[in-house]
Each structure stands twice: as structure tokens, then as C-alpha cells.
Amino acid sequence: MDRITSLQSFMEVARCGSFTKAADNIGLSRLQVTRHVQDIEQWLGLRLFHRTTRKVSLTIQGEEALGFAKQILSSVSDLKSRAHSHNHELVGTIRVATPIGLGQNMLFDAIQAFVSIHPKTHIQMVLSDGLSQLVDERVDIALRYVDQPHQQLIARRLMHIDSVLCASPNYIAQHAKLNQPNDLLAHNCLVHSSSHQWRVMSPTSDEQISVSGNIQANEMGVILKAALRGLGIACLPCDLANRYLLNRELVQVLPGYNMPGSNLWAVYLSRDHQQNVVRAFIDFIAERWQADIQRVTN
């Protein structure tokens, strides 16, 4: 029996806690997956799972074996990728988790360029503004806006992105003028679900303003659209806002003040046994995005 396929079945059963779900996920029958796991158990002389009618869970020996199985399969994948690289071709699939706005704009452009250079690569995008679980969602790379990633993860800083307070010219014309941060309290603010407090800074002040408004969303693209339609004031990352500031569809609010920006990181689990194609993609976007994105003036 193919031990590599058996190890893949073992890992999938461990991941989802079900022989039936594992079979569906990898396109095999439940009987085939069961036989694969039995093959590994006989090969190792270990019982890998506790099985009941309701639940499948790893034994202590199974947990230890799972770690080695991951290393073996990563090494096999790396070997395949390295073999293809001798022909100067990158081959493989990369699963990338990304914030929605980034995925629809900058990352999409980068992926288009990458696959045109390496046509035998495949990119799977997982678009979400939440923090992806790298293991549970089988993600190779997660792109995230954070000051500093969790210390247990491996991360590479890609760039810094400024933020900007802005609104449409129509909104500015129809509402009270803003001269200082506290004036935001009298305005309709378009709030991202992750934060109702905006930090507004100047050379002489640093204030936290608790803002509110009648539109809230967990995705920056929605906030951007609401701002463009004149519905309120938004705090937007400049990778989304700059083009609209340049063509004056948006105007900066409180230009004498700054908002804290954010760092964009490529986050992954381990450098060990990382596929060539994953390393190449991280290098590609790091080079493409090496310049920080600063706020434009209008």
C-alpha cells in the first residue's frame, strides 16, 4: 500500500476527527481511509486513534506520530518542488489567507504577476478579515495587519501602511467643519467592527476618541464604499484610500493630525520543510512590496 497516501489519510482524520469527513475531503471512500489508517497502525505497531460511535480522537502515541507524519509529508512535498525547480519551473499550490481588501487589490495584482511568471503554480485565496487558523484552514501563508505577530509563529514584515481619516467632498460640504479630534464626536463615523476607538495624534497631542455612527462593518471595502457615497467619516488604510485621495473622491479630514498605521506581515508556521513555491511567493511579494505605503496629500 502507498504509505504516503496512508499518511495523508491519517493526517486528515486527525485534523477533522472523523473518518467520513476525511474521506469526503480527500476524495476517497470511508473504507479506503480506514484501511490507510490501519496500514499505518500495523506498520508502526501502534494504536493511533480512540474510536467510539460518536468520536474519533488521537491516542498519546497518535499525537506523537502525527508530528512525524507532518514532517514526512512536508519533506516529500519539498522534494517534489525541488525536483521541478531544477528545470527552473516552480510547481505547486499555495494557500494564502488575506484580508479582503488586500486580497481584492494589491494581492490580486501580485498573484496575477506571479502566476504569469510561474504558470504551473496555483494560488488558493482565503479572504477574511478575521485571524485565520493556519493549521485548521491548511493555510501556507497568512497576510495580516498587526504590530507584532504571535511569538510562536514565524513572520516576515512586508511593509508599513499609513492610515488616514477621510470623507467624500459632499459629506465635508454638508457637515460641520472639523478642527480638532473631539469634533469627530459630532459626526457620523464609519466604524470597523474591530475598533470603536480612533487614536488621533499630532506633534503635541495623542488622543483616543470613542467614535460612533450608523454603519459598522467587519470589512474595509464596505467602509470605503460608504465613505465614497458620502455617508460619513472613515479611517482607512492607505493601500485602499490613496487612489481616491489622488482623484479627490475622498478628502483627508483633520490634515494636521495623524492616525497610527499598521505593519503588513507574512505569517507562517515553520521555515523547516517549506515548499520552494511558498518560499518563492513570499520572496516575490516582499520584493514587490518593499516600499512602505504612505498617505498622499490632496
C-alpha positions in Angstrom: 0.0 0.0 0.0 1.2 3.6 -0.7 2.5 4.8 2.6 2.4 8.4 1.6 -1.3 8.2 0.8 -1.9 6.4 4.0 -0.1 9.1 6.0 -2.2 11.7 4.2 -5.4 9.9 5.2 -4.1 9.6 8.8 -3.4 13.4 9.0 -6.8 14.3 7.5 -8.7 12.0 10.0 -6.6 13.6 12.8 -7.5 17.1 11.6 -11.2 16.7 11.3 -11.8 13.9 13.9 -13.9 11.8 11.5 -13.2 9.0 9.0 -16.2 10.0 7.0 -15.3 13.7 6.8 -11.7 12.9 6.0 -12.8 10.6 3.1 -15.0 13.4 1.7 -12.2 16.0 2.0 -9.6 13.9 0.1 -12.0 12.3 -2.4 -11.7 8.7 -1.2 -14.2 6.2 0.3 -14.5 5.8 4.0 -13.3 2.2 3.6 -10.2 3.3 1.8 -9.4 5.8 4.5 -10.0 3.2 7.2 -7.6 0.8 5.5 -5.0 3.5 5.1 -5.1 4.3 8.9 -5.0 0.5 9.7 -1.9 0.2 7.4 -0.1 2.9 9.4 -1.1 1.3 12.7 0.2 -2.1 11.6 3.4 -0.5 10.2 4.2 1.3 13.4 2.7 -1.3 15.8 0.7 1.5 17.4 -3.0 2.3 18.0 -3.3 5.8 16.6 -7.0 6.6 17.4 -9.6 6.1 20.1 -12.7 5.1 18.2 -16.3 5.3 19.5 -19.6 5.6 17.7 -19.6 9.4 18.4 -16.0 10.5 18.4 -12.5 9.8 16.9 -9.6 11.2 18.8 -5.8 10.7 18.8 -4.1 8.5 21.3 -1.0 9.8 23.0 1.1 7.6 20.6 -1.1 9.0 17.7 -0.3 12.6 18.7 3.4 11.8 18.6 3.1 10.0 15.3 1.1 13.0 13.8 4.1 15.3 14.3 6.4 12.9 12.4 3.8 12.4 9.7 3.7 16.2 9.1 7.4 16.3 8.8 7.5 13.3 6.3 4.8 14.8 4.1 6.4 18.2 4.2 9.7 16.7 3.2 8.0 14.8 0.3 6.3 18.0 -0.9 9.6 19.9 -0.6 11.4 17.1 -2.6 8.9 17.3 -5.4 9.2 21.1 -5.5 13.0 21.0 -5.6 13.0 18.4 -8.3 10.8 20.6 -10.5 13.0 23.6 -9.7 16.0 22.0 -11.5 14.1 22.8 -14.7 13.7 26.4 -13.5 10.0 25.9 -13.0 8.0 26.4 -9.9 5.2 23.8 -9.4 2.8 23.6 -6.6 -0.2 25.1 -4.8 -0.1 27.9 -2.2 -3.0 28.6 0.1 -2.9 32.2 1.2 -5.2 33.8 3.8 -5.6 37.5 3.4 -7.7 40.5 4.5 -10.5 41.0 2.0 -9.5 44.5 0.8 -5.8 43.5 0.3 -6.9 40.3 -1.5 -9.1 42.1 -3.9 -6.5 44.8 -4.8 -2.7 44.6 -4.1 -2.5 40.9 -3.5 -4.6 40.0 -6.6 -2.3 42.1 -8.7 0.7 40.3 -7.2 -0.8 36.9 -7.7 -1.6 37.8 -11.4 2.1 38.7 -11.9 3.4 35.7 -10.0 1.4 33.1 -11.9 2.2 34.7 -15.3 5.9 34.1 -14.5 5.3 30.7 -13.0 2.3 29.2 -14.9 2.5 25.8 -13.2 1.7 27.3 -9.8 -1.8 27.5 -8.3 -2.9 30.1 -5.7 -5.9 29.4 -3.4 -7.1 32.6 -1.6 -8.9 32.5 1.7 -10.4 36.0 2.1 -11.3 37.0 5.6 -10.6 40.0 7.9 -10.5 37.6 10.8 -7.3 35.9 12.1 -7.1 32.6 10.2 -6.1 29.4 12.0 -3.1 28.3 9.9 -3.4 24.6 10.8 -7.2 24.3 10.8 -7.6 26.1 7.5 -4.5 24.4 6.0 -3.0 27.8 5.2 0.6 28.1 3.9 0.8 31.9 4.4 -1.4 34.4 6.3 -1.1 38.1 5.4 -2.1 40.1 8.4 -2.0 43.7 9.6 -0.6 43.5 13.1 2.1 45.4 15.1 3.9 42.2 16.0 2.7 38.6 15.3 2.5 36.0 18.0 5.9 34.8 19.1 5.1 31.2 18.3 4.7 32.0 14.6 7.3 32.7 12.0 6.7 36.0 10.3 8.3 38.3 7.8 7.5 42.0 7.7 6.5 43.1 4.3 5.7 46.9 4.6 4.2 49.6 6.8 0.9 51.1 5.6 -0.3 54.5 6.8 -3.9 55.1 7.8 -5.9 58.2 7.0 -9.1 59.9 8.2 -11.2 60.8 5.2 -14.6 61.6 3.8 -16.2 62.5 0.5 -16.3 66.2 -0.6 -20.1 66.1 -0.4 -20.0 64.9 3.2 -17.5 67.6 4.1 -19.6 70.3 2.4 -22.8 69.3 4.2 -21.5 68.9 7.7 -19.8 70.9 10.4 -16.1 71.7 9.9 -13.6 69.6 11.9 -10.8 71.5 13.6 -9.8 69.1 16.4 -10.2 65.4 17.2 -13.1 65.9 19.6 -15.1 67.3 16.7 -15.4 63.7 15.5 -17.9 63.1 18.3 -20.4 65.2 16.4 -20.0 63.3 13.1 -21.2 60.1 11.7 -18.2 57.8 11.8 -18.0 54.7 9.7 -16.6 52.1 12.1 -14.8 48.9 11.6 -16.1 46.2 14.0 -12.6 45.7 15.4 -12.3 49.1 16.9 -14.7 51.9 18.1 -11.7 54.0 19.3 -9.6 56.1 17.0 -6.2 57.2 18.0 -5.6 60.7 16.6 -2.1 62.2 17.0 -0.2 65.4 16.4 3.2 66.7 17.4 1.7 67.9 20.7 -1.1 65.5 21.4 -2.2 61.9 21.4 -5.9 61.3 21.9 -8.3 58.3 21.9 -11.7 59.2 20.6 -14.7 56.9 21.1 -16.4 57.2 17.8 -19.8 56.0 16.6 -22.0 56.0 13.6 -25.0 54.3 11.9 -22.8 52.0 9.7 -20.5 49.4 11.0 -18.7 46.5 9.1 -16.0 43.9 9.6 -14.6 44.5 6.1 -12.7 47.6 5.0 -14.2 47.5 1.5 -17.6 48.2 2.9 -16.3 51.1 4.9 -14.6 52.5 1.8 -17.8 52.3 -0.2 -19.8 54.0 2.5 -17.2 56.8 2.6 -17.3 57.3 -1.2 -21.1 57.6 -1.1 -20.9 60.4 1.4 -22.3 58.5 4.4 -19.6 59.5 7.0 -16.0 59.8 8.0 -13.8 56.7 7.7 -10.4 55.6 9.0 -8.9 53.7 6.1 -5.6 52.0 5.3 -3.8 54.0 2.6 -3.4 51.0 0.2 -7.2 51.4 -0.2 -7.6 55.1 0.2 -4.7 56.7 -1.8 -6.2 56.4 -5.3 -9.4 58.1 -4.1 -7.4 60.8 -2.3 -5.5 61.5 -5.5 -8.6 61.8 -7.7 -10.4 63.7 -4.9 -13.2 61.3 -4.5 -12.1 61.4 -0.9 -10.6 64.3 1.1 -8.4 64.0 4.2 -10.1 65.1 7.4 -8.1 66.8 10.2 -5.0 67.1 7.9 -2.8 68.4 10.8 -3.3 65.1 12.7 -2.1 61.5 12.0 -3.6 58.1 12.6 -1.4 55.1 13.6 -0.7 52.9 10.6 -0.1 49.1 10.6 2.6 46.7 9.6 1.8 44.0 7.0 3.3 40.6 7.8 3.5 37.3 6.0 2.9 34.8 8.8 3.5 31.0 8.6 4.2 28.1 10.9 7.7 27.0 10.2 10.7 27.6 7.9 11.5 23.9 8.0 10.4 21.8 5.1 8.7 24.8 3.5 8.0 24.2 -0.2 10.1 26.0 -2.7 7.0 27.5 -4.3 5.9 29.0 -0.9 9.3 30.5 -0.2 9.4 31.9 -3.8 6.0 33.5 -3.4 7.0 35.2 -0.1 10.2 36.5 -1.6 8.2 37.7 -4.6 5.7 39.8 -2.7 8.4 41.0 -0.3 10.3 42.4 -3.2 7.2 43.8 -4.9 6.0 45.5 -1.7 9.3 46.6 -0.2 8.3 50.3 -0.2 6.0 51.4 2.6 2.7 52.9 1.6 2.4 56.5 2.8 -0.5 58.8 2.9 -0.8 61.0 -0.2 -1.9 64.6 0.2 -4.7 66.3 -1.7 
